[in-house]
Amino acid sequence: MTGTTLPAAAAGTWQLGSRTVNRLGFGSMRLGGSLDPNAPIDADRAISVLRRAVELGVNHFDTAAFYFGTTWSANALIKAALAPYDDDLVLTTKVGPSRDESGQFRPFARPDELRGQVEQNLRELGRDRIDVVNLRIGTGLERGTGSLAEHFGALADLRAEGLIGELGIPNVSAEHLAEAQAIAPVVCVQNQYGLSARREDDELLRLCGEQGVAFVPFFAVASGQSDERVAEVARRHGVTDAQVRLAWTLAQGPHVLAIPGTSDPAHLEQNVAAAALKLSDEDLETLEAN
């Protein structure tokens, strides 16, 4: 999967530590499906979406062991679709939270429990090393609080053992980033962020760029309701609102990555096409207008 003509490569690349990824990636949360036994995941469709993503040039897949439904987990689908993995394919997972079989979140993992979570991801994905492991503070959308040093130190030890390639931290503040960087290199920060959500993280996004840390927003499309500014720019380019939101995300800096997720083949094509959507200064002014 080489060359620069693949659609996902249109927005350029970024280094996640030792690994190079196209800035337009894929988030697998939607592939886990529902815990409603009457709404099982369509595994064949999910597998086809994952394989099509690779064909389009996506080489950065974000997942987690706690993305699962009644019949399938995101990790199992990724393994079924993509193993044996191409050498340039980068898998990013997250640890800290976990869910029981009913879907309820368990208490946040203790530092000594993180090894078991990493090993679970290794088994489910069929890997002997996870490219990037994120220590996700908290289980919801609220910003994590308190020190992460003990937990992050435990992951740094697993990195030294070779089970983990690189480390990241979601749901964090600038203080958390500094705390983690004092322990081991951080290659990415993953926070909820979008055109109309969590704009208080504008400064953290800038700080990450200064430090060479990728900023990887989640819910970049879902964050925010219908917006006439977005609709106006979408009409100018003949694209969807979601594509405008993704293009705006990528326009925030060369270190900003996008990981939109979908289980729909048509939506996948649209999401990846957003990598080539270049917003003009006029577009950006329209989107930022109060």
Backbone as CSV, one residue per row, in Angstrom:
resi,resn,N_x,N_y,N_z,CA_x,CA_y,CA_z,C_x,C_y,C_z
1,MET,0.854,-1.190,0.000,0.000,0.000,0.000,0.889,1.240,0.000
2,THR,1.454,1.548,-1.146,2.384,2.649,-1.250,1.887,3.660,-2.267
3,GLY,2.600,4.784,-2.334,2.223,5.816,-3.292,1.378,6.886,-2.628
4,THR,1.221,7.993,-3.345,0.485,9.125,-2.797,-0.830,9.354,-3.519
5,THR,-1.227,8.425,-4.392,-2.461,8.620,-5.136,-3.675,8.063,-4.409
6,LEU,-3.457,7.316,-3.324,-4.578,6.769,-2.577,-5.320,7.893,-1.868
7,PRO,-6.653,7.867,-1.876,-7.435,8.982,-1.334,-7.076,9.373,0.097
8,ALA,-6.830,8.403,0.974,-6.551,8.734,2.373,-5.228,9.456,2.545
9,ALA,-4.372,9.389,1.522,-3.070,10.045,1.602,-3.123,11.507,1.191
10,ALA,-4.285,11.977,0.738,-4.377,13.327,0.178,-4.087,14.419,1.195
11,ALA,-4.311,14.147,2.477,-4.066,15.150,3.514,-2.646,15.068,4.076
12,GLY,-1.839,14.176,3.537,-0.471,14.054,4.016,-0.336,13.038,5.131
13,THR,0.871,12.969,5.688,1.184,11.977,6.713,1.687,12.642,7.981
14,TRP,1.774,11.842,9.036,2.340,12.290,10.311,3.063,11.119,10.946
15,GLN,4.061,11.430,11.750,4.817,10.399,12.454,4.228,10.179,13.850
16,LEU,3.741,8.986,14.100,3.374,8.576,15.456,4.590,7.854,16.032
17,GLY,5.521,8.619,16.535,6.773,8.030,16.972,7.511,7.464,15.780
18,SER,7.719,6.155,15.792,8.459,5.498,14.713,7.584,5.118,13.532
19,ARG,6.279,5.329,13.642,5.353,4.874,12.611,4.776,6.055,11.823
20,THR,4.682,5.879,10.509,4.111,6.903,9.641,2.678,6.533,9.301
21,VAL,1.760,7.490,9.496,0.353,7.225,9.179,-0.183,8.318,8.275
22,ASN,-1.136,7.953,7.423,-1.907,8.965,6.707,-2.810,9.664,7.709
23,ARG,-2.975,10.964,7.539,-3.681,11.761,8.538,-5.168,11.431,8.607
24,LEU,-5.722,10.847,7.566,-7.118,10.417,7.583,-7.132,8.935,7.935
25,GLY,-7.605,8.615,9.133,-7.629,7.239,9.607,-9.043,6.731,9.804
26,PHE,-9.178,5.735,10.675,-10.471,5.075,10.878,-10.645,4.749,12.356
27,GLY,-11.790,5.143,12.919,-12.145,4.790,14.286,-13.142,3.646,14.292
28,SER,-12.882,2.623,15.087,-13.664,1.382,14.984,-14.780,1.243,16.010
29,MET,-15.066,2.289,16.790,-16.057,2.155,17.845,-17.400,1.659,17.326
30,ARG,-17.826,2.154,16.180,-19.135,1.763,15.635,-19.180,0.303,15.211
31,LEU,-18.031,-0.310,15.008,-18.011,-1.700,14.550,-18.311,-2.687,15.663
32,GLY,-18.201,-2.257,16.919,-18.476,-3.176,18.020,-19.919,-3.620,18.068
33,GLY,-20.792,-2.817,17.522,-22.196,-3.183,17.484,-22.920,-2.844,18.769
34,SER,-24.121,-3.362,18.881,-25.007,-3.077,20.002,-25.082,-4.279,20.928
35,LEU,-25.383,-4.007,22.190,-25.637,-5.089,23.140,-27.084,-5.558,23.064
36,ASP,-27.859,-4.954,22.181,-29.233,-5.384,21.943,-29.202,-6.649,21.086
37,PRO,-29.673,-7.785,21.611,-29.616,-9.032,20.823,-30.430,-8.968,19.548
38,ASN,-31.344,-8.001,19.452,-32.152,-7.851,18.247,-31.494,-6.955,17.194
39,ALA,-30.304,-6.462,17.517,-29.599,-5.579,16.576,-28.136,-6.004,16.462
40,PRO,-27.884,-7.224,15.995,-26.500,-7.706,15.899,-25.732,-6.984,14.803
41,ILE,-24.418,-6.948,14.953,-23.584,-6.331,13.934,-23.585,-7.207,12.685
42,ASP,-23.588,-6.578,11.530,-23.444,-7.292,10.264,-21.951,-7.472,10.024
43,ALA,-21.424,-8.637,10.418,-19.981,-8.850,10.378,-19.422,-8.756,8.966
44,ASP,-20.113,-9.323,7.998,-19.612,-9.286,6.622,-19.496,-7.856,6.121
45,ARG,-20.486,-7.039,6.449,-20.444,-5.640,6.017,-19.308,-4.898,6.720
46,ALA,-19.140,-5.147,8.032,-18.068,-4.485,8.766,-16.697,-4.874,8.208
47,ILE,-16.517,-6.142,7.919,-15.251,-6.607,7.362,-14.995,-5.968,6.006
48,SER,-16.040,-5.840,5.200,-15.865,-5.220,3.885,-15.502,-3.743,4.022
49,VAL,-16.065,-3.067,5.018,-15.723,-1.659,5.252,-14.249,-1.525,5.628
50,LEU,-13.779,-2.385,6.528,-12.384,-2.324,6.953,-11.442,-2.584,5.778
51,ARG,-11.758,-3.581,4.978,-10.898,-3.885,3.827,-10.927,-2.769,2.792
52,ARG,-12.092,-2.178,2.599,-12.195,-1.063,1.660,-11.397,0.135,2.172
53,ALA,-11.392,0.345,3.475,-10.610,1.446,4.044,-9.136,1.295,3.681
54,VAL,-8.620,0.085,3.801,-7.225,-0.158,3.438,-7.009,0.109,1.958
55,GLU,-7.951,-0.330,1.127,-7.828,-0.087,-0.309,-7.771,1.405,-0.618
56,LEU,-8.439,2.210,0.192,-8.470,3.658,-0.012,-7.252,4.355,0.591
57,GLY,-6.386,3.597,1.243,-5.155,4.174,1.780,-5.148,4.401,3.277
58,VAL,-6.198,4.034,3.971,-6.208,4.176,5.431,-5.209,3.184,6.014
59,ASN,-4.297,3.684,6.839,-3.338,2.790,7.491,-3.230,3.028,8.994
60,HIS,-4.191,3.759,9.548,-4.236,4.031,10.990,-5.630,3.677,11.486
61,PHE,-5.714,2.624,12.297,-6.988,2.146,12.821,-6.983,2.257,14.339
62,ASP,-7.995,2.941,14.854,-8.134,3.144,16.298,-9.191,2.182,16.840
63,THR,-8.876,1.481,17.921,-9.787,0.472,18.446,-9.677,0.400,19.962
64,ALA,-10.396,-0.548,20.569,-10.325,-0.794,22.010,-11.016,-2.113,22.301
65,ALA,-10.550,-2.817,23.319,-11.170,-4.084,23.691,-12.593,-3.886,24.202
66,PHE,-12.907,-2.687,24.710,-14.251,-2.461,25.241,-15.232,-1.985,24.171
67,TYR,-14.835,-2.024,22.905,-15.767,-1.810,21.800,-16.328,-3.177,21.389
68,PHE,-17.414,-3.582,21.980,-17.982,-4.878,21.623,-19.491,-4.857,21.772
69,GLY,-20.142,-5.800,21.068,-21.583,-5.971,21.154,-21.913,-7.411,21.496
70,THR,-23.113,-7.834,21.145,-23.559,-9.174,21.515,-22.863,-10.262,20.718
71,THR,-22.420,-9.956,19.515,-21.892,-11.000,18.646,-20.445,-10.791,18.232
72,TRP,-20.016,-9.546,18.123,-18.682,-9.260,17.631,-18.048,-8.141,18.440
73,SER,-16.722,-8.117,18.433,-15.983,-6.978,18.973,-15.236,-6.307,17.830
74,ALA,-14.925,-5.031,18.023,-14.164,-4.317,16.996,-12.817,-4.988,16.752
75,ASN,-12.149,-5.421,17.828,-10.852,-6.076,17.676,-10.963,-7.344,16.831
76,ALA,-11.999,-8.144,17.103,-12.165,-9.397,16.354,-12.434,-9.120,14.885
77,LEU,-13.206,-8.084,14.596,-13.496,-7.743,13.210,-12.244,-7.247,12.486
78,ILE,-11.446,-6.443,13.176,-10.199,-5.962,12.574,-9.290,-7.139,12.244
79,LYS,-9.169,-8.076,13.180,-8.337,-9.252,12.918,-8.886,-10.063,11.750
80,ALA,-10.198,-10.292,11.744,-10.807,-11.083,10.661,-10.620,-10.417,9.310
81,ALA,-10.670,-9.085,9.291,-10.596,-8.360,8.020,-9.172,-8.151,7.536
82,LEU,-8.249,-7.885,8.458,-6.958,-7.340,8.043,-5.752,-8.216,8.339
83,ALA,-5.886,-9.224,9.187,-4.747,-10.104,9.458,-4.593,-11.111,8.315
84,PRO,-3.366,-11.461,7.946,-2.100,-10.915,8.437,-1.927,-9.464,8.000
85,TYR,-1.403,-8.646,8.895,-1.399,-7.207,8.704,-0.250,-6.741,7.803
86,ASP,-0.556,-5.749,6.949,0.502,-5.095,6.187,1.487,-4.431,7.142
87,ASP,2.743,-4.363,6.730,3.765,-3.791,7.605,3.512,-2.325,7.927
88,ASP,2.859,-1.605,7.011,2.658,-0.169,7.254,1.351,0.141,7.966
89,LEU,0.598,-0.874,8.355,-0.673,-0.658,9.037,-0.431,-0.453,10.526
90,VAL,-0.989,0.609,11.081,-0.776,0.979,12.478,-2.075,0.802,13.258
91,LEU,-2.012,-0.006,14.311,-3.161,-0.226,15.177,-2.943,0.502,16.492
92,THR,-3.928,1.306,16.863,-3.903,2.056,18.115,-5.053,1.580,18.985
93,THR,-4.772,1.222,20.223,-5.843,0.824,21.132,-5.764,1.660,22.401
94,LYS,-6.715,1.452,23.283,-6.724,2.212,24.529,-7.026,1.303,25.704
95,VAL,-6.436,1.616,26.832,-6.620,0.835,28.047,-6.949,1.778,29.190
96,GLY,-7.375,1.176,30.279,-7.838,1.924,31.453,-9.271,1.551,31.741
97,PRO,-10.211,1.934,30.867,-11.598,1.485,31.019,-11.755,0.036,30.556
98,SER,-12.777,-0.619,31.064,-13.184,-1.937,30.567,-14.649,-2.130,30.919
99,ARG,-15.298,-3.059,30.210,-16.723,-3.308,30.440,-16.951,-4.786,30.749
100,ASP,-17.989,-5.049,31.577,-18.370,-6.435,31.820,-19.274,-6.911,30.684
101,GLU,-19.729,-8.159,30.773,-20.498,-8.736,29.672,-21.820,-8.020,29.431
102,SER,-22.338,-7.345,30.455,-23.590,-6.617,30.284,-23.374,-5.249,29.642
103,GLY,-22.111,-4.866,29.483,-21.801,-3.576,28.894,-21.517,-2.482,29.901
104,GLN,-21.668,-2.770,31.177,-21.408,-1.773,32.210,-19.904,-1.598,32.407
105,PHE,-19.499,-0.347,32.557,-18.086,-0.099,32.795,-17.690,-0.552,34.196
106,ARG,-16.569,-1.253,34.269,-15.988,-1.646,35.545,-15.234,-0.453,36.136
107,PRO,-14.826,-0.554,37.394,-13.959,0.494,37.953,-12.694,0.639,37.117
108,PHE,-12.200,1.851,37.034,-10.996,2.123,36.241,-9.867,1.207,36.679
109,ALA,-9.121,0.696,35.732,-8.081,-0.286,36.010,-7.011,0.266,36.954
110,ARG,-6.533,-0.598,37.833,-5.362,-0.269,38.633,-4.120,-0.380,37.755
111,PRO,-3.019,0.251,38.149,-1.797,0.135,37.335,-1.378,-1.306,37.079
112,ASP,-1.552,-2.184,38.085,-1.129,-3.572,37.912,-2.090,-4.367,37.025
113,GLU,-3.233,-3.792,36.672,-4.184,-4.466,35.788,-3.980,-4.104,34.315
114,LEU,-3.140,-3.121,34.054,-2.973,-2.656,32.678,-2.288,-3.700,31.808
115,ARG,-1.382,-4.476,32.380,-0.738,-5.533,31.590,-1.792,-6.487,31.026
116,GLY,-2.750,-6.893,31.862,-3.800,-7.791,31.403,-4.619,-7.190,30.280
117,GLN,-4.884,-5.887,30.352,-5.642,-5.233,29.278,-4.838,-5.169,27.984
118,VAL,-3.557,-4.880,28.091,-2.712,-4.871,26.898,-2.649,-6.261,26.291
119,GLU,-2.481,-7.273,27.128,-2.407,-8.649,26.624,-3.723,-9.087,25.997
120,GLN,-4.857,-8.606,26.530,-6.149,-8.907,25.912,-6.201,-8.345,24.496
121,ASN,-5.763,-7.113,24.315,-5.738,-6.524,22.975,-4.798,-7.286,22.048
122,LEU,-3.668,-7.700,22.558,-2.732,-8.477,21.744,-3.382,-9.765,21.254
123,ARG,-4.062,-10.472,22.168,-4.723,-11.724,21.790,-5.815,-11.480,20.761
124,GLU,-6.678,-10.503,21.045,-7.830,-10.268,20.180,-7.420,-9.792,18.788
125,LEU,-6.352,-9.029,18.722,-5.907,-8.500,17.433,-4.944,-9.440,16.720
126,GLY,-4.439,-10.424,17.431,-3.490,-11.344,16.821,-2.139,-10.714,16.577
127,ARG,-1.690,-9.903,17.523,-0.402,-9.218,17.405,0.495,-9.610,18.573
128,ASP,1.800,-9.446,18.409,2.717,-9.620,19.528,3.221,-8.270,20.044
129,ARG,2.715,-7.205,19.420,3.089,-5.852,19.813,2.000,-4.911,19.310
130,ILE,1.553,-4.019,20.181,0.568,-3.008,19.777,1.322,-1.745,19.379
131,ASP,1.002,-1.204,18.211,1.757,-0.054,17.705,1.667,1.149,18.638
132,VAL,0.454,1.489,19.061,0.246,2.614,19.987,-0.800,2.203,21.016
133,VAL,-0.502,2.423,22.286,-1.479,2.188,23.351,-1.746,3.508,24.051
134,ASN,-3.015,3.866,24.110,-3.449,5.082,24.782,-3.949,4.765,26.184
135,LEU,-3.487,5.522,27.153,-4.049,5.443,28.496,-5.213,6.414,28.562
136,ARG,-6.424,5.879,28.466,-7.610,6.735,28.474,-8.049,6.977,29.914
137,ILE,-7.982,8.224,30.321,-8.367,8.582,31.681,-9.879,8.723,31.739
138,GLY,-10.527,7.994,32.645,-11.976,8.059,32.758,-12.650,7.188,31.725
139,THR,-13.965,7.064,31.846,-14.711,6.188,30.952,-15.680,6.939,30.053
140,GLY,-15.945,8.175,30.331,-16.902,8.930,29.532,-16.227,10.057,28.788
141,LEU,-16.990,11.113,28.534,-16.459,12.249,27.793,-15.856,13.313,28.698
142,GLU,-16.054,13.163,29.991,-15.519,14.169,30.905,-13.996,14.097,30.945
143,ARG,-13.366,15.245,31.086,-11.915,15.325,31.167,-11.420,14.557,32.379
144,GLY,-10.376,13.749,32.207,-9.819,13.003,33.326,-9.216,13.938,34.368
145,THR,-9.218,13.505,35.592,-8.664,14.309,36.682,-7.651,13.475,37.455
146,GLY,-6.845,14.143,38.241,-5.874,13.460,39.071,-4.619,13.079,38.296
147,SER,-3.656,12.554,39.028,-2.388,12.177,38.437,-2.521,10.915,37.590
148,LEU,-1.798,10.871,36.476,-1.745,9.659,35.652,-0.397,8.965,35.746
149,ALA,0.477,9.480,36.614,1.868,9.040,36.624,2.021,7.542,36.860
150,GLU,1.328,6.993,37.846,1.513,5.580,38.175,1.036,4.690,37.031
151,HIS,-0.130,5.024,36.482,-0.659,4.236,35.367,0.231,4.368,34.122
152,PHE,0.619,5.599,33.804,1.436,5.806,32.613,2.801,5.156,32.782
153,GLY,3.320,5.174,33.993,4.587,4.504,34.259,4.490,3.006,34.026
154,ALA,3.338,2.410,34.382,3.148,0.971,34.146,3.165,0.665,32.652
155,LEU,2.550,1.532,31.850,2.572,1.326,30.401,3.975,1.561,29.836
156,ALA,4.694,2.515,30.401,6.066,2.747,29.946,6.923,1.499,30.184
157,ASP,6.672,0.790,31.286,7.399,-0.456,31.558,7.068,-1.506,30.498
158,LEU,5.785,-1.605,30.103,5.389,-2.565,29.070,5.988,-2.182,27.721
159,ARG,6.131,-0.900,27.492,6.801,-0.436,26.266,8.261,-0.875,26.276
160,ALA,8.909,-0.755,27.418,10.307,-1.170,27.519,10.459,-2.679,27.288
161,GLU,9.417,-3.435,27.643,9.432,-4.884,27.421,9.180,-5.256,25.967
162,GLY,8.689,-4.316,25.175,8.433,-4.581,23.772,7.010,-4.938,23.428
163,LEU,6.094,-4.901,24.419,4.693,-5.211,24.128,3.977,-4.046,23.468
164,ILE,4.518,-2.844,23.637,3.920,-1.612,23.124,4.973,-0.860,22.322
165,GLY,4.539,-0.289,21.195,5.459,0.510,20.404,5.554,1.947,20.882
166,GLU,4.399,2.612,20.986,4.351,4.024,21.361,3.205,4.238,22.327
167,LEU,3.213,5.396,23.004,2.222,5.691,24.038,1.475,6.982,23.730
168,GLY,0.179,6.998,24.092,-0.638,8.195,23.951,-1.538,8.354,25.157
169,ILE,-2.246,9.496,25.213,-3.115,9.785,26.360,-4.378,10.504,25.883
170,PRO,-5.557,9.918,26.049,-6.819,10.598,25.750,-7.459,11.235,26.991
171,ASN,-8.399,12.161,26.703,-9.207,12.806,27.746,-8.348,13.566,28.753
172,VAL,-7.382,14.334,28.256,-6.388,14.917,29.151,-6.294,16.432,29.004
173,SER,-5.560,17.009,29.940,-5.261,18.433,29.943,-3.783,18.635,29.608
174,ALA,-3.392,19.892,29.463,-1.981,20.200,29.218,-1.117,19.736,30.384
175,GLU,-1.659,19.796,31.587,-0.910,19.344,32.768,-0.647,17.845,32.699
176,HIS,-1.640,17.089,32.250,-1.445,15.650,32.081,-0.351,15.365,31.045
177,LEU,-0.362,16.123,29.962,0.637,15.919,28.922,2.037,16.134,29.482
178,ALA,2.215,17.199,30.240,3.527,17.460,30.830,3.927,16.354,31.802
179,GLU,2.959,15.885,32.590,3.236,14.823,33.551,3.669,13.547,32.838
180,ALA,2.978,13.199,31.773,3.311,11.984,31.039,4.652,12.119,30.324
181,GLN,4.897,13.278,29.707,6.135,13.475,28.963,7.365,13.354,29.856
182,ALA,7.196,13.622,31.141,8.311,13.488,32.077,8.646,12.027,32.357
183,ILE,7.728,11.124,31.989,7.921,9.697,32.246,8.381,8.962,30.999
184,ALA,7.727,9.213,29.872,8.040,8.549,28.604,7.484,9.394,27.471
185,PRO,7.996,9.236,26.262,7.492,10.030,25.129,6.011,9.769,24.867
186,VAL,5.291,10.836,24.569,3.873,10.765,24.195,3.772,11.098,22.711
187,VAL,3.160,10.195,21.926,3.069,10.451,20.493,1.728,11.031,20.078
188,CYS,0.694,10.903,20.953,-0.613,11.443,20.564,-1.454,11.779,21.791
189,VAL,-2.282,12.791,21.601,-3.317,13.170,22.567,-4.650,12.990,21.867
190,GLN,-5.571,12.295,22.517,-6.890,12.020,21.926,-7.957,12.629,22.818
191,ASN,-8.540,13.735,22.385,-9.604,14.397,23.131,-10.816,14.603,22.233
192,GLN,-11.989,14.698,22.858,-13.146,15.123,22.084,-12.908,16.557,21.634
193,TYR,-13.135,16.811,20.337,-12.849,18.135,19.808,-13.455,18.236,18.417
194,GLY,-13.992,19.391,18.103,-14.551,19.617,16.783,-14.810,21.088,16.573
195,LEU,-15.340,21.408,15.411,-15.616,22.797,15.064,-16.456,23.490,16.128
196,SER,-17.436,22.784,16.672,-18.336,23.405,17.654,-18.366,22.633,18.964
197,ALA,-17.255,22.008,19.323,-17.211,21.277,20.584,-15.817,21.337,21.189
198,ARG,-15.758,21.579,22.483,-14.510,21.573,23.242,-13.446,22.499,22.653
199,ARG,-13.878,23.691,22.236,-12.904,24.610,21.661,-11.957,25.168,22.719
200,GLU,-12.218,24.871,23.978,-11.249,25.242,25.010,-9.932,24.494,24.804
201,ASP,-9.950,23.451,23.978,-8.726,22.708,23.690,-7.941,23.283,22.517
202,ASP,-8.339,24.449,22.001,-7.557,25.096,20.951,-6.103,25.269,21.393
203,GLU,-5.912,25.668,22.640,-4.557,25.905,23.137,-3.795,24.593,23.289
204,LEU,-4.467,23.530,23.752,-3.810,22.227,23.867,-3.418,21.708,22.488
205,LEU,-4.289,21.909,21.495,-3.963,21.508,20.123,-2.688,22.218,19.660
206,ARG,-2.603,23.513,19.927,-1.413,24.275,19.546,-0.183,23.758,20.278
207,LEU,-0.320,23.482,21.568,0.798,22.984,22.368,1.310,21.652,21.831
208,CYS,0.386,20.782,21.450,0.788,19.496,20.887,1.612,19.697,19.622
209,GLY,1.183,20.643,18.776,1.921,20.913,17.558,3.337,21.371,17.850
210,GLU,3.502,22.219,18.851,4.830,22.708,19.216,5.732,21.571,19.673
211,GLN,5.145,20.562,20.301,5.922,19.453,20.852,6.024,18.256,19.909
212,GLY,5.435,18.370,18.718,5.491,17.264,17.775,4.605,16.098,18.152
213,VAL,3.568,16.383,18.942,2.626,15.362,19.398,1.380,15.435,18.524
214,ALA,0.921,14.289,18.031,-0.307,14.284,17.244,-1.502,14.617,18.121
215,PHE,-2.415,15.415,17.594,-3.690,15.686,18.258,-4.751,14.954,17.454
216,VAL,-5.456,14.029,18.110,-6.367,13.115,17.413,-7.771,13.280,17.990
217,PRO,-8.581,14.163,17.421,-9.921,14.368,17.973,-10.822,13.165,17.737
218,PHE,-11.631,12.848,18.751,-12.700,11.887,18.499,-14.030,12.621,18.527
219,PHE,-15.020,12.054,17.852,-16.326,12.685,17.654,-16.205,14.029,16.936
220,ALA,-15.225,14.145,16.037,-15.036,15.401,15.311,-16.223,15.723,14.429
221,VAL,-16.916,14.689,13.941,-18.109,14.894,13.121,-19.344,14.967,14.000
222,ALA,-19.460,14.066,14.948,-20.657,14.005,15.784,-20.748,15.166,16.757
223,SER,-19.615,15.784,17.078,-19.624,16.905,18.016,-20.202,18.137,17.339
224,GLY,-21.401,18.498,17.707,-22.026,19.671,17.125,-23.279,19.329,16.344
225,GLN,-24.291,20.183,16.470,-25.547,19.966,15.783,-25.514,20.633,14.411
226,SER,-26.643,20.590,13.735,-26.744,21.220,12.421,-26.331,22.682,12.508
227,ASP,-25.531,23.105,11.560,-24.938,24.435,11.611,-25.006,25.036,10.210
228,GLU,-25.630,26.199,10.089,-25.784,26.832,8.781,-24.437,27.222,8.187
229,ARG,-23.457,27.553,9.037,-22.131,27.883,8.511,-21.531,26.680,7.787
230,VAL,-21.668,25.515,8.416,-21.152,24.289,7.804,-21.911,23.995,6.513
231,ALA,-23.220,24.144,6.559,-24.044,23.868,5.378,-23.671,24.797,4.221
232,GLU,-23.381,26.068,4.519,-23.003,27.018,3.468,-21.709,26.589,2.782
233,VAL,-20.698,26.205,3.571,-19.426,25.776,2.992,-19.610,24.468,2.221
234,ALA,-20.450,23.586,2.745,-20.714,22.322,2.050,-21.332,22.581,0.681
235,ARG,-22.247,23.553,0.605,-22.868,23.878,-0.680,-21.841,24.425,-1.660
236,ARG,-20.905,25.226,-1.179,-19.876,25.794,-2.057,-19.081,24.695,-2.750
237,HIS,-18.816,23.628,-2.013,-17.937,22.575,-2.535,-18.707,21.370,-3.063
238,GLY,-20.023,21.348,-2.866,-20.800,20.205,-3.306,-20.484,18.945,-2.524
239,VAL,-20.297,19.116,-1.202,-19.951,17.987,-0.337,-20.932,17.942,0.829
240,THR,-20.741,16.975,1.722,-21.618,16.846,2.886,-21.105,17.686,4.049
241,ASP,-21.997,17.930,5.014,-21.592,18.641,6.224,-20.473,17.891,6.946
242,ALA,-20.585,16.565,7.001,-19.571,15.765,7.696,-18.203,15.930,7.041
243,GLN,-18.171,15.999,5.721,-16.898,16.187,5.032,-16.288,17.545,5.355
244,VAL,-17.128,18.559,5.478,-16.617,19.882,5.858,-16.030,19.845,7.256
245,ARG,-16.723,19.191,8.184,-16.204,19.113,9.557,-14.873,18.366,9.606
246,LEU,-14.737,17.308,8.819,-13.465,16.576,8.780,-12.370,17.431,8.151
247,ALA,-12.700,18.132,7.077,-11.707,18.990,6.428,-11.270,20.109,7.365
248,TRP,-12.222,20.666,8.122,-11.863,21.697,9.098,-10.927,21.118,10.147
249,THR,-11.210,19.921,10.608,-10.352,19.267,11.595,-8.925,19.147,11.071
250,LEU,-8.780,18.644,9.851,-7.450,18.457,9.278,-6.754,19.789,9.010
251,ALA,-7.528,20.850,8.818,-6.947,22.166,8.548,-6.368,22.820,9.795
252,GLN,-6.576,22.225,10.958,-6.107,22.846,12.199,-4.614,22.670,12.436
253,GLY,-3.964,21.874,11.620,-2.523,21.726,11.746,-2.063,20.411,11.158
254,PRO,-0.815,20.343,10.700,-0.315,19.108,10.097,-0.206,17.958,11.076
255,HIS,-0.250,18.273,12.382,-0.165,17.236,13.408,-1.540,16.734,13.836
256,VAL,-2.601,17.262,13.248,-3.959,16.866,13.620,-4.401,15.709,12.714
257,LEU,-4.818,14.619,13.339,-5.283,13.441,12.618,-6.792,13.321,12.761
258,ALA,-7.430,12.663,11.830,-8.873,12.419,11.899,-9.106,10.915,11.894
259,ILE,-10.022,10.456,12.755,-10.334,9.025,12.824,-11.848,8.809,12.786
260,PRO,-12.516,9.285,11.729,-13.964,9.072,11.653,-14.279,7.589,11.545
261,GLY,-15.383,7.191,12.137,-15.788,5.800,12.096,-17.141,5.625,11.447
262,THR,-17.350,4.484,10.843,-18.631,4.178,10.224,-18.696,2.687,9.956
263,SER,-19.917,2.173,9.860,-20.119,0.795,9.416,-20.802,0.774,8.047
264,ASP,-20.891,1.960,7.424,-21.569,2.106,6.148,-20.557,2.348,5.035
265,PRO,-20.538,1.519,3.994,-19.541,1.680,2.927,-19.583,3.048,2.251
266,ALA,-20.785,3.580,2.020,-20.889,4.888,1.365,-20.320,5.989,2.239
267,HIS,-20.610,5.928,3.541,-20.061,6.933,4.452,-18.543,6.836,4.518
268,LEU,-18.017,5.626,4.456,-16.567,5.463,4.444,-15.957,6.205,3.263
269,GLU,-16.514,6.022,2.084,-15.993,6.683,0.887,-16.019,8.200,1.065
270,GLN,-17.115,8.716,1.619,-17.227,10.160,1.827,-16.203,10.654,2.853
271,ASN,-16.053,9.899,3.947,-15.095,10.311,4.977,-13.684,10.385,4.425
272,VAL,-13.295,9.363,3.693,-11.937,9.337,3.157,-11.743,10.440,2.111
273,ALA,-12.771,10.712,1.333,-12.672,11.767,0.327,-12.421,13.128,0.959
274,ALA,-12.807,13.293,2.225,-12.590,14.575,2.916,-11.112,14.900,3.054
275,ALA,-10.236,13.906,2.941,-8.796,14.162,3.028,-8.328,15.088,1.914
276,ALA,-9.044,15.092,0.789,-8.655,15.916,-0.360,-9.394,17.245,-0.411
277,LEU,-10.308,17.481,0.529,-11.099,18.713,0.522,-10.282,19.849,1.137
278,LYS,-9.917,20.811,0.341,-9.120,21.949,0.803,-10.036,23.154,1.031
279,LEU,-10.085,23.618,2.231,-10.916,24.766,2.570,-10.131,26.054,2.347
280,SER,-10.772,27.012,1.723,-10.136,28.301,1.463,-10.158,29.156,2.724
281,ASP,-9.427,30.260,2.674,-9.469,31.200,3.803,-10.898,31.691,4.023
282,GLU,-11.619,31.917,2.918,-13.010,32.359,3.039,-13.855,31.293,3.732
283,ASP,-13.628,30.021,3.366,-14.360,28.936,4.015,-14.093,28.931,5.513
284,LEU,-12.827,29.035,5.876,-12.451,28.981,7.294,-13.031,30.177,8.064
285,GLU,-13.033,31.334,7.429,-13.636,32.511,8.078,-15.133,32.314,8.275
286,THR,-15.799,31.730,7.292,-17.230,31.443,7.418,-17.482,30.491,8.589
287,LEU,-16.684,29.445,8.683,-16.885,28.430,9.728,-16.599,28.990,11.115
288,GLU,-15.669,29.924,11.192,-15.304,30.463,12.511,-16.139,31.677,12.912
289,ALA,-16.996,32.147,12.003,-17.804,33.336,12.299,-18.743,33.067,13.452
290,ASN,-18.924,34.044,14.329,-19.832,33.913,15.459,-21.274,34.130,15.011
